[in-house]
Amino acid sequence: MKKNRSKIEWTDKTTFITRCECMDPDHDIIVEVEKDTEWDMITLAMHTQLSLKNTYYDNLWSKLKTCWKILTNKEVTFDSEFLFRGYEHTRDFCDGLMDMAVRLKKD
């Protein structure tokens, strides 16, 4: 993998952080991979921070409708954007996933 640490930062052998091009740390994605040998499964989890502070939630009625959905166990969806800076950043992200697969295979 290209050593572009502003885009990919390894925290351990199965976790890395990739930075959004806008450089807002709230948009970063934490990618974690786990191997479950009992079920012969690999789990990929991607974590990011979502905020309710956007134009949709500026009006009170929208906030109340969302609260009602949560209280009544209805589905609530949120959108998030992540900006890759061109081919190199996208390739680094994919290479990071492949590196984790190789590391898990060795274990």
BAKOL-980385 format. One record per residue: residue in one letter; residue number from 1; x, y, z of N, C-alpha, C in turn. Coordinates in Angstrom, 2 decimals, padded with zeros to 5 digits. Example, Ala and Ser with C-alpha at 12.3 -4.5 7.8 and 13.67 -1.06 7.14 Angstrom:
<zakols>
{residu:A; num:1; n.X:013.19; n.Y:-005.69; n.Z:007.80; ca.X:012.30; ca.Y:-004.50; ca.Z:007.80; c.X:013.20; c.Y:-003.30; c.Z:007.80}
{residu:S; num:2; n.X:012.85; n.Y:-002.25; n.Z:007.08; ca.X:013.67; ca.Y:-001.06; ca.Z:007.14; c.X:012.90; c.Y:000.03; c.Z:007.87}
</zakols>
This chain:
<zakols>
{residu:M; num:1; n.X:000.84; n.Y:-001.17; n.Z:000.00; ca.X:000.00; ca.Y:000.00; ca.Z:000.00; c.X:000.88; c.Y:001.23; c.Z:000.00}
{residu:K; num:2; n.X:000.45; n.Y:002.25; n.Z:-000.70; ca.X:001.20; ca.Y:003.49; ca.Z:-000.73; c.X:001.21; c.Y:004.10; c.Z:000.67}
{residu:K; num:3; n.X:002.31; n.Y:004.68; n.Z:001.07; ca.X:002.47; ca.Y:005.21; ca.Z:002.41; c.X:001.92; c.Y:006.63; c.Z:002.52}
{residu:N; num:4; n.X:000.67; n.Y:006.82; n.Z:002.16; ca.X:000.04; ca.Y:008.13; ca.Z:002.22; c.X:-000.72; c.Y:008.22; c.Z:003.54}
{residu:R; num:5; n.X:-000.05; n.Y:008.53; n.Z:004.60; ca.X:-000.64; ca.Y:008.48; ca.Z:005.93; c.X:-001.66; c.Y:009.56; c.Z:006.19}
{residu:S; num:6; n.X:-001.74; n.Y:010.57; n.Z:005.33; ca.X:-002.79; ca.Y:011.56; ca.Z:005.51; c.X:-004.15; c.Y:010.97; c.Z:005.12}
{residu:K; num:7; n.X:-004.14; n.Y:009.87; n.Z:004.35; ca.X:-005.38; ca.Y:009.25; ca.Z:003.91; c.X:-005.69; c.Y:007.96; c.Z:004.66}
{residu:I; num:8; n.X:-004.67; n.Y:007.15; n.Z:004.94; ca.X:-004.86; ca.Y:005.87; ca.Z:005.64; c.X:-003.93; c.Y:005.84; c.Z:006.85}
{residu:E; num:9; n.X:-004.49; n.Y:005.53; n.Z:008.01; ca.X:-003.67; ca.Y:005.47; ca.Z:009.23; c.X:-004.00; c.Y:004.16; c.Z:009.94}
{residu:W; num:10; n.X:-003.01; n.Y:003.27; n.Z:010.05; ca.X:-003.20; ca.Y:001.99; ca.Z:010.72; c.X:-003.16; c.Y:002.19; c.Z:012.22}
{residu:T; num:11; n.X:-004.15; n.Y:001.63; n.Z:012.93; ca.X:-004.12; ca.Y:001.69; ca.Z:014.39; c.X:-003.67; c.Y:000.35; c.Z:014.97}
{residu:D; num:12; n.X:-003.97; n.Y:-000.74; n.Z:014.30; ca.X:-003.42; ca.Y:-002.05; ca.Z:014.62; c.X:-003.55; c.Y:-002.92; c.Z:013.39}
{residu:K; num:13; n.X:-003.30; n.Y:-004.22; n.Z:013.50; ca.X:-003.23; ca.Y:-005.04; ca.Z:012.29; c.X:-004.58; c.Y:-005.27; c.Z:011.61}
{residu:T; num:14; n.X:-005.69; n.Y:-004.99; n.Z:012.29; ca.X:-006.99; ca.Y:-005.19; ca.Z:011.66; c.X:-007.87; c.Y:-003.94; c.Z:011.69}
{residu:T; num:15; n.X:-007.28; n.Y:-002.79; n.Z:011.93; ca.X:-008.05; ca.Y:-001.55; ca.Z:012.00; c.X:-007.27; c.Y:-000.42; c.Z:011.33}
{residu:F; num:16; n.X:-007.98; n.Y:000.34; n.Z:010.50; ca.X:-007.36; ca.Y:001.56; ca.Z:009.98; c.X:-008.39; c.Y:002.68; c.Z:009.89}
{residu:I; num:17; n.X:-007.90; n.Y:003.89; n.Z:009.84; ca.X:-008.75; ca.Y:005.07; ca.Z:009.72; c.X:-008.43; c.Y:005.70; c.Z:008.37}
{residu:T; num:18; n.X:-009.46; n.Y:006.08; n.Z:007.64; ca.X:-009.26; ca.Y:006.83; ca.Z:006.41; c.X:-009.90; c.Y:008.19; c.Z:006.56}
{residu:R; num:19; n.X:-009.21; n.Y:009.20; n.Z:006.09; ca.X:-009.62; ca.Y:010.59; ca.Z:006.26; c.X:-010.45; c.Y:011.07; c.Z:005.08}
{residu:C; num:20; n.X:-011.51; n.Y:011.79; n.Z:005.39; ca.X:-012.33; ca.Y:012.41; ca.Z:004.36; c.X:-011.54; c.Y:013.57; c.Z:003.74}
{residu:E; num:21; n.X:-011.71; n.Y:013.79; n.Z:002.47; ca.X:-010.99; ca.Y:014.85; ca.Z:001.78; c.X:-011.28; c.Y:016.22; c.Z:002.36}
{residu:C; num:22; n.X:-012.46; n.Y:016.42; n.Z:002.94; ca.X:-012.79; ca.Y:017.73; ca.Z:003.52; c.X:-012.00; c.Y:017.98; c.Z:004.80}
{residu:M; num:23; n.X:-011.32; n.Y:016.95; n.Z:005.32; ca.X:-010.48; ca.Y:017.00; ca.Z:006.51; c.X:-011.25; c.Y:017.26; c.Z:007.80}
{residu:D; num:24; n.X:-012.57; n.Y:017.12; n.Z:007.78; ca.X:-013.37; ca.Y:017.21; ca.Z:009.01; c.X:-013.24; c.Y:015.86; c.Z:009.72}
{residu:P; num:25; n.X:-012.67; n.Y:015.83; n.Z:010.93; ca.X:-012.48; ca.Y:014.54; ca.Z:011.62; c.X:-013.78; c.Y:013.80; c.Z:011.89}
{residu:D; num:26; n.X:-014.91; n.Y:014.50; n.Z:011.89; ca.X:-016.20; ca.Y:013.84; ca.Z:012.09; c.X:-016.57; c.Y:012.96; c.Z:010.90}
{residu:H; num:27; n.X:-015.95; n.Y:013.17; n.Z:009.75; ca.X:-016.26; ca.Y:012.40; ca.Z:008.56; c.X:-015.35; c.Y:011.19; c.Z:008.37}
{residu:D; num:28; n.X:-014.32; n.Y:011.05; n.Z:009.20; ca.X:-013.40; ca.Y:009.93; ca.Z:009.07; c.X:-014.14; c.Y:008.60; c.Z:009.20}
{residu:I; num:29; n.X:-013.63; n.Y:007.59; n.Z:008.53; ca.X:-014.20; ca.Y:006.25; ca.Z:008.63; c.X:-013.18; c.Y:005.34; c.Z:009.31}
{residu:I; num:30; n.X:-013.62; n.Y:004.65; n.Z:010.34; ca.X:-012.79; ca.Y:003.65; ca.Z:011.01; c.X:-013.23; c.Y:002.29; c.Z:010.47}
{residu:V; num:31; n.X:-012.28; n.Y:001.56; n.Z:009.90; ca.X:-012.57; ca.Y:000.26; ca.Z:009.29; c.X:-011.94; c.Y:-000.82; c.Z:010.17}
{residu:E; num:32; n.X:-012.76; n.Y:-001.77; n.Z:010.60; ca.X:-012.30; ca.Y:-002.88; ca.Z:011.44; c.X:-012.70; c.Y:-004.21; c.Z:010.80}
{residu:V; num:33; n.X:-011.80; n.Y:-005.16; n.Z:010.86; ca.X:-012.07; ca.Y:-006.50; ca.Z:010.34; c.X:-011.79; c.Y:-007.51; c.Z:011.44}
{residu:E; num:34; n.X:-012.71; n.Y:-008.46; n.Z:011.60; ca.X:-012.54; ca.Y:-009.53; ca.Z:012.59; c.X:-012.73; c.Y:-010.87; c.Z:011.91}
{residu:K; num:35; n.X:-011.97; n.Y:-011.85; n.Z:012.37; ca.X:-012.12; ca.Y:-013.21; ca.Z:011.85; c.X:-012.74; c.Y:-014.08; c.Z:012.92}
{residu:D; num:36; n.X:-013.84; n.Y:-014.73; n.Z:012.56; ca.X:-014.51; ca.Y:-015.66; ca.Z:013.46; c.X:-014.23; c.Y:-017.07; c.Z:012.96}
{residu:T; num:37; n.X:-013.28; n.Y:-017.74; n.Z:013.61; ca.X:-012.87; ca.Y:-019.07; ca.Z:013.15; c.X:-013.95; c.Y:-020.12; c.Z:013.40}
{residu:E; num:38; n.X:-014.75; n.Y:-019.91; n.Z:014.43; ca.X:-015.80; ca.Y:-020.89; ca.Z:014.74; c.X:-016.81; c.Y:-020.98; c.Z:013.60}
{residu:W; num:39; n.X:-017.19; n.Y:-019.84; n.Z:013.04; ca.X:-018.18; ca.Y:-019.80; ca.Z:011.96; c.X:-017.53; c.Y:-019.63; c.Z:010.59}
{residu:D; num:40; n.X:-016.20; n.Y:-019.57; n.Z:010.54; ca.X:-015.46; ca.Y:-019.37; ca.Z:009.30; c.X:-016.00; c.Y:-018.15; c.Z:008.54}
{residu:M; num:41; n.X:-016.00; n.Y:-017.02; n.Z:009.26; ca.X:-016.58; ca.Y:-015.80; ca.Z:008.75; c.X:-015.64; c.Y:-014.63; c.Z:009.01}
{residu:I; num:42; n.X:-015.67; n.Y:-013.65; n.Z:008.14; ca.X:-014.94; ca.Y:-012.41; ca.Z:008.36; c.X:-015.97; c.Y:-011.28; c.Z:008.43}
{residu:T; num:43; n.X:-015.85; n.Y:-010.47; n.Z:009.46; ca.X:-016.77; ca.Y:-009.36; ca.Z:009.67; c.X:-016.06; c.Y:-008.05; c.Z:009.38}
{residu:L; num:44; n.X:-016.67; n.Y:-007.23; n.Z:008.56; ca.X:-016.15; ca.Y:-005.90; ca.Z:008.24; c.X:-017.10; c.Y:-004.87; c.Z:008.84}
{residu:A; num:45; n.X:-016.57; n.Y:-003.98; n.Z:009.66; ca.X:-017.37; ca.Y:-002.90; ca.Z:010.25; c.X:-016.74; c.Y:-001.57; c.Z:009.88}
{residu:M; num:46; n.X:-017.58; n.Y:-000.66; n.Z:009.42; ca.X:-017.12; ca.Y:000.68; ca.Z:009.10; c.X:-017.90; c.Y:001.66; c.Z:009.97}
{residu:H; num:47; n.X:-017.15; n.Y:002.42; n.Z:010.77; ca.X:-017.77; ca.Y:003.34; ca.Z:011.72; c.X:-017.51; c.Y:004.78; c.Z:011.30}
{residu:T; num:48; n.X:-018.53; n.Y:005.59; n.Z:011.41; ca.X:-018.38; ca.Y:007.02; ca.Z:011.17; c.X:-019.34; c.Y:007.74; c.Z:012.10}
{residu:Q; num:49; n.X:-019.10; n.Y:008.99; n.Z:012.31; ca.X:-019.95; ca.Y:009.78; ca.Z:013.19; c.X:-021.02; c.Y:010.46; c.Z:012.34}
{residu:L; num:50; n.X:-022.28; n.Y:010.28; n.Z:012.73; ca.X:-023.38; ca.Y:010.95; ca.Z:012.04; c.X:-023.95; c.Y:012.02; c.Z:012.95}
{residu:S; num:51; n.X:-024.30; n.Y:013.12; n.Z:012.35; ca.X:-024.82; ca.Y:014.24; ca.Z:013.13; c.X:-026.23; c.Y:014.58; c.Z:012.69}
{residu:L; num:52; n.X:-027.05; n.Y:014.94; n.Z:013.63; ca.X:-028.40; ca.Y:015.39; ca.Z:013.31; c.X:-028.43; c.Y:016.88; c.Z:012.97}
{residu:K; num:53; n.X:-027.29; n.Y:017.51; n.Z:013.03; ca.X:-027.22; ca.Y:018.93; ca.Z:012.73; c.X:-027.04; c.Y:019.13; c.Z:011.24}
{residu:N; num:54; n.X:-028.13; n.Y:019.21; n.Z:010.55; ca.X:-028.10; ca.Y:019.58; ca.Z:009.14; c.X:-029.39; c.Y:020.32; c.Z:008.82}
{residu:T; num:55; n.X:-029.58; n.Y:020.73; n.Z:007.62; ca.X:-030.74; ca.Y:021.55; ca.Z:007.29; c.X:-032.05; c.Y:020.81; c.Z:007.49}
{residu:Y; num:56; n.X:-032.07; n.Y:019.50; n.Z:007.28; ca.X:-033.31; ca.Y:018.74; ca.Z:007.45; c.X:-033.82; c.Y:018.82; c.Z:008.89}
{residu:Y; num:57; n.X:-032.93; n.Y:018.81; n.Z:009.83; ca.X:-033.35; ca.Y:018.80; ca.Z:011.23; c.X:-033.41; c.Y:020.19; c.Z:011.85}
{residu:D; num:58; n.X:-033.32; n.Y:021.23; n.Z:011.03; ca.X:-033.40; ca.Y:022.58; ca.Z:011.58; c.X:-034.81; c.Y:022.93; c.Z:012.03}
{residu:N; num:59; n.X:-035.82; n.Y:022.30; n.Z:011.43; ca.X:-037.17; ca.Y:022.65; ca.Z:011.89; c.X:-037.65; c.Y:021.64; c.Z:012.94}
{residu:L; num:60; n.X:-038.42; n.Y:022.12; n.Z:013.85; ca.X:-038.88; ca.Y:021.33; ca.Z:015.01; c.X:-039.72; c.Y:020.13; c.Z:014.59}
{residu:W; num:61; n.X:-040.56; n.Y:020.30; n.Z:013.59; ca.X:-041.44; ca.Y:019.20; ca.Z:013.17; c.X:-040.63; c.Y:017.99; c.Z:012.70}
{residu:S; num:62; n.X:-039.58; n.Y:018.21; n.Z:011.95; ca.X:-038.74; ca.Y:017.10; ca.Z:011.49; c.X:-038.09; c.Y:016.38; c.Z:012.66}
{residu:K; num:63; n.X:-037.65; n.Y:017.14; n.Z:013.65; ca.X:-037.05; ca.Y:016.53; ca.Z:014.84; c.X:-038.07; c.Y:015.68; c.Z:015.59}
{residu:L; num:64; n.X:-039.28; n.Y:016.19; n.Z:015.73; ca.X:-040.33; ca.Y:015.45; ca.Z:016.43; c.X:-040.70; c.Y:014.17; c.Z:015.69}
{residu:K; num:65; n.X:-040.77; n.Y:014.23; n.Z:014.36; ca.X:-041.09; ca.Y:013.02; ca.Z:013.58; c.X:-039.99; c.Y:011.97; c.Z:013.76}
{residu:T; num:66; n.X:-038.75; n.Y:012.40; n.Z:013.78; ca.X:-037.65; ca.Y:011.46; ca.Z:013.98; c.X:-037.71; c.Y:010.85; c.Z:015.38}
{residu:C; num:67; n.X:-037.97; n.Y:011.68; n.Z:016.37; ca.X:-038.10; ca.Y:011.17; ca.Z:017.75; c.X:-039.24; c.Y:010.15; c.Z:017.84}
{residu:W; num:68; n.X:-040.35; n.Y:010.43; n.Z:017.17; ca.X:-041.48; ca.Y:009.51; ca.Z:017.21; c.X:-041.11; c.Y:008.18; c.Z:016.56}
{residu:K; num:69; n.X:-040.37; n.Y:008.21; n.Z:015.47; ca.X:-039.93; ca.Y:006.97; ca.Z:014.82; c.X:-039.06; c.Y:006.15; c.Z:015.77}
{residu:I; num:70; n.X:-038.18; n.Y:006.82; n.Z:016.49; ca.X:-037.31; ca.Y:006.12; ca.Z:017.43; c.X:-038.14; c.Y:005.51; c.Z:018.56}
{residu:L; num:71; n.X:-039.07; n.Y:006.27; n.Z:019.10; ca.X:-039.90; ca.Y:005.79; ca.Z:020.20; c.X:-040.81; c.Y:004.63; c.Z:019.81}
{residu:T; num:72; n.X:-041.21; n.Y:004.58; n.Z:018.55; ca.X:-042.12; ca.Y:003.52; ca.Z:018.10; c.X:-041.39; c.Y:002.41; c.Z:017.34}
{residu:N; num:73; n.X:-040.07; n.Y:002.36; n.Z:017.47; ca.X:-039.25; ca.Y:001.32; ca.Z:016.84; c.X:-039.39; c.Y:001.27; c.Z:015.33}
{residu:K; num:74; n.X:-039.57; n.Y:002.41; n.Z:014.71; ca.X:-039.60; ca.Y:002.48; ca.Z:013.25; c.X:-038.20; c.Y:002.77; c.Z:012.74}
{residu:E; num:75; n.X:-037.99; n.Y:002.50; n.Z:011.49; ca.X:-036.66; ca.Y:002.70; ca.Z:010.90; c.X:-036.36; c.Y:004.18; c.Z:010.72}
{residu:V; num:76; n.X:-035.16; n.Y:004.56; n.Z:011.16; ca.X:-034.67; ca.Y:005.92; ca.Z:010.98; c.X:-033.39; c.Y:005.80; c.Z:010.16}
{residu:T; num:77; n.X:-033.32; n.Y:006.53; n.Z:009.07; ca.X:-032.14; ca.Y:006.47; ca.Z:008.23; c.X:-031.41; c.Y:007.80; c.Z:008.25}
{residu:F; num:78; n.X:-030.11; n.Y:007.73; n.Z:008.12; ca.X:-029.26; ca.Y:008.90; ca.Z:008.07; c.X:-028.34; c.Y:008.77; c.Z:006.87}
{residu:D; num:79; n.X:-028.02; n.Y:009.87; n.Z:006.28; ca.X:-027.08; ca.Y:009.88; ca.Z:005.16; c.X:-025.77; c.Y:010.49; c.Z:005.60}
{residu:S; num:80; n.X:-024.71; n.Y:009.98; n.Z:005.02; ca.X:-023.39; ca.Y:010.50; ca.Z:005.31; c.X:-022.59; c.Y:010.49; c.Z:004.02}
{residu:E; num:81; n.X:-021.74; n.Y:011.47; n.Z:003.85; ca.X:-020.90; ca.Y:011.52; ca.Z:002.67; c.X:-019.44; c.Y:011.37; c.Z:003.07}
{residu:F; num:82; n.X:-018.70; n.Y:010.69; n.Z:002.22; ca.X:-017.27; ca.Y:010.55; ca.Z:002.41; c.X:-016.61; c.Y:010.84; c.Z:001.07}
{residu:L; num:83; n.X:-015.65; n.Y:011.74; n.Z:001.05; ca.X:-015.01; ca.Y:012.15; ca.Z:-000.19; c.X:-013.65; c.Y:011.50; c.Z:-000.34}
{residu:F; num:84; n.X:-013.49; n.Y:010.71; n.Z:-001.39; ca.X:-012.17; ca.Y:010.18; ca.Z:-001.74; c.X:-011.51; c.Y:011.20; c.Z:-002.66}
{residu:R; num:85; n.X:-010.24; n.Y:011.44; n.Z:-002.45; ca.X:-009.52; ca.Y:012.35; ca.Z:-003.32; c.X:-008.90; c.Y:011.56; c.Z:-004.47}
{residu:G; num:86; n.X:-009.70; n.Y:011.30; n.Z:-005.46; ca.X:-009.21; ca.Y:010.68; ca.Z:-006.68; c.X:-008.80; c.Y:009.22; c.Z:-006.54}
{residu:Y; num:87; n.X:-008.12; n.Y:008.77; n.Z:-007.56; ca.X:-007.74; ca.Y:007.37; ca.Z:-007.71; c.X:-006.83; c.Y:006.88; c.Z:-006.59}
{residu:E; num:88; n.X:-005.83; n.Y:007.66; n.Z:-006.23; ca.X:-004.84; ca.Y:007.22; ca.Z:-005.22; c.X:-005.51; c.Y:006.94; c.Z:-003.87}
{residu:H; num:89; n.X:-006.36; n.Y:007.84; n.Z:-003.43; ca.X:-007.02; ca.Y:007.66; ca.Z:-002.14; c.X:-007.94; c.Y:006.44; c.Z:-002.18}
{residu:T; num:90; n.X:-008.68; n.Y:006.28; n.Z:-003.28; ca.X:-009.56; ca.Y:005.13; ca.Z:-003.42; c.X:-008.75; c.Y:003.83; c.Z:-003.43}
{residu:R; num:91; n.X:-007.63; n.Y:003.83; n.Z:-004.16; ca.X:-006.79; ca.Y:002.64; ca.Z:-004.22; c.X:-006.18; c.Y:002.33; c.Z:-002.85}
{residu:D; num:92; n.X:-005.74; n.Y:003.36; n.Z:-002.12; ca.X:-005.20; ca.Y:003.13; ca.Z:-000.77; c.X:-006.25; c.Y:002.48; c.Z:000.13}
{residu:F; num:93; n.X:-007.49; n.Y:002.93; n.Z:000.03; ca.X:-008.58; ca.Y:002.36; ca.Z:000.84; c.X:-008.77; c.Y:000.88; c.Z:000.49}
{residu:C; num:94; n.X:-008.85; n.Y:000.58; n.Z:-000.79; ca.X:-009.03; ca.Y:-000.81; ca.Z:-001.23; c.X:-007.82; c.Y:-001.67; c.Z:-000.86}
{residu:D; num:95; n.X:-006.62; n.Y:-001.11; n.Z:-001.01; ca.X:-005.41; ca.Y:-001.83; ca.Z:-000.62; c.X:-005.41; c.Y:-002.12; c.Z:000.88}
{residu:G; num:96; n.X:-005.91; n.Y:-001.18; n.Z:001.66; ca.X:-006.01; ca.Y:-001.40; ca.Z:003.11; c.X:-006.90; c.Y:-002.58; c.Z:003.43}
{residu:L; num:97; n.X:-008.03; n.Y:-002.69; n.Z:002.73; ca.X:-008.92; ca.Y:-003.84; ca.Z:002.92; c.X:-008.23; c.Y:-005.15; c.Z:002.53}
{residu:M; num:98; n.X:-007.51; n.Y:-005.13; n.Z:001.42; ca.X:-006.81; ca.Y:-006.33; ca.Z:000.98; c.X:-005.69; c.Y:-006.70; c.Z:001.95}
{residu:D; num:99; n.X:-004.97; n.Y:-005.71; n.Z:002.47; ca.X:-003.91; ca.Y:-005.99; ca.Z:003.46; c.X:-004.49; c.Y:-006.67; c.Z:004.70}
{residu:M; num:100; n.X:-005.66; n.Y:-006.19; n.Z:005.14; ca.X:-006.28; ca.Y:-006.82; ca.Z:006.31; c.X:-006.69; c.Y:-008.25; c.Z:006.01}
{residu:A; num:101; n.X:-007.19; n.Y:-008.52; n.Z:004.81; ca.X:-007.57; ca.Y:-009.88; ca.Z:004.43; c.X:-006.36; c.Y:-010.81; c.Z:004.47}
{residu:V; num:102; n.X:-005.22; n.Y:-010.33; n.Z:003.97; ca.X:-003.99; ca.Y:-011.12; ca.Z:003.98; c.X:-003.53; c.Y:-011.37; c.Z:005.41}
{residu:R; num:103; n.X:-003.60; n.Y:-010.35; n.Z:006.24; ca.X:-003.19; ca.Y:-010.51; ca.Z:007.65; c.X:-004.07; c.Y:-011.52; c.Z:008.37}
{residu:L; num:104; n.X:-005.38; n.Y:-011.47; n.Z:008.11; ca.X:-006.28; ca.Y:-012.41; ca.Z:008.76; c.X:-006.06; c.Y:-013.83; c.Z:008.26}
{residu:K; num:105; n.X:-005.73; n.Y:-013.97; n.Z:007.01; ca.X:-005.49; ca.Y:-015.29; ca.Z:006.43; c.X:-004.28; c.Y:-015.96; c.Z:007.08}
{residu:K; num:106; n.X:-003.27; n.Y:-015.14; n.Z:007.43; ca.X:-002.06; ca.Y:-015.66; ca.Z:008.05; c.X:-002.32; c.Y:-016.12; c.Z:009.49}
{residu:D; num:107; n.X:-003.28; n.Y:-015.52; n.Z:010.16; ca.X:-003.57; ca.Y:-015.87; ca.Z:011.57; c.X:-004.23; c.Y:-017.20; c.Z:011.71}
</zakols>
